[in-house]
Amino acid sequence: MELKNQPSLDISEDLLEAIRSFPITREVEHCGVRIAVAPFDIYVDCPQCGARVKVRSFSAHGEIEDVFDAVFEWMNQPSAQEVARRRQMPSRRTGDPAPDDAQGAETRRATGTRPPANPELP
Ligand SMILES: [Zn+2]
């Protein structure tokens, strides 16, 4: 298959809004029971009948999960997560360790300063 270079991508505001409002969990129904599923899981085991249910369609036309998958794939590159983290925290001082930074936590313990309770939550 030969791919042509696209001069510009058609990215609609609808797509951007769909990404912004993408739910953290999705619900599927099996055996009359609603099951909460992580949105990118492909299968879920029904707690009622034990069946393995496919919860992603992988249809021929693109779906929004494909956009996320592409971004996750991009984020697997070395340094990509650091680049993304910088973009996500524009107001933070760049020298601050991330909350999940083990070495930073070690330093905070050693100096007796406490990390903020939960800086990510509003
Ligand atoms: Zn079931």
Residues whose N, C-alpha, C, O or C-beta is under 5 A from the ligand:
A	BS01	ZN	H30 C31 C46 Q48 C49 A51
